[in-house]
C-alpha cells in the first residue's frame, strides 16, 4: 500500500532526498544500543521543505483515553514545526463522539500537556461546544450537494457491499440517497460526494491522489445517535479556525482527500497544507497494541521519567532524533531547523 505514495516530490519541487518514504519507525527493545551506531545509520528528517509562512496548526486529541506516546509523537512534530516556523498551535479537544468521551480524560490530557511543557497559543476549544457551528455548516453544504438521512446500519452497508474485506475501507453504496429520508432524529446524515480525484502534496510524502467517492462513498456527517462525525467536525473546525497546516499521523492519510473535498464544498478556496508523520510501530512492524500504548504519559511520569525524557523518546521513535536523548519542550524547534 505504501508504494502508492512512492516516488514523491516535495511541494517545492525538490526531490525527496531528506527522508525515506518507506521508512517505518520501530520501537526497539534495545533502546540502549550504542549511540555511535544509531547516529551513523540515522537519516534525519530535517531539513523539511517549505511550510506556510507563520502557519496556524492544531493539536487535537480525543478524550477517549489518556495521553500516550503516540500523542506525544504528534505533539513533538506539531509544536516543533510551529516553533520552527513562527506559527501557532491551537488546542482542540475532539469530543464530538458523546458516547466515547469522558471528562476525566479531558482533564488528564490537559494535565499531561502542562507537565510536558507544551503550551497552546490559544485556550482549548471543545467540539462539544460547537454544535451550532456544525449545524450551520451543514445548512451551507446542503446548498451545494445532496444532504440526506440514512437509516443504514454498519452491518447493512457491509452486506450491500458484498461483505467486509479485510484491510479495506467499507464504502457506502448510496442506498438512501434516492429515498426521501429527511434529516430527522434517529437517522444518520450523509452528504453526496462528487466523483473525481483529489490530489494534494503531503509535505513529507509528496504527491498523493485519492478518490473519496470511490473510497468511502457518500460521507457520514452525523451518526444515528446524533453525534457529528470526526470527518465533519475536523473539516469545519480547520476551515473556521483558519488552520492552514495540518500535522498528523499517517493513519489519517486516507481522511485527507475527503476533508479537502468537503472543505472545498464549504467554500474553502485553498486547502490547508498537510504533513503526515510516521507512526510508532512494534518490533514486528505492527502498530503498538493496547498494552504498549499504556505507556501513557501518566505512567511514564509515575515511573520517574522527566518530561524531557518523554519528549526525547517520542522524537526518537518518529525519526527526529538518532537516539532517545532528552529534549525540552521549548527546544523542539531545533528538530526542524532548516540548514
Ligand atoms: Zn443509508
Boltz pocket constraint, residues with backbone or C-beta under 6 A from the ligand:
constraints:
  - pocket:
      binder: B
      contacts: [[A, 149], [A, 150], [A, 151], [A, 152], [A, 174], [A, 175], [A, 176], [A, 177]]
      max_distance: 6.0
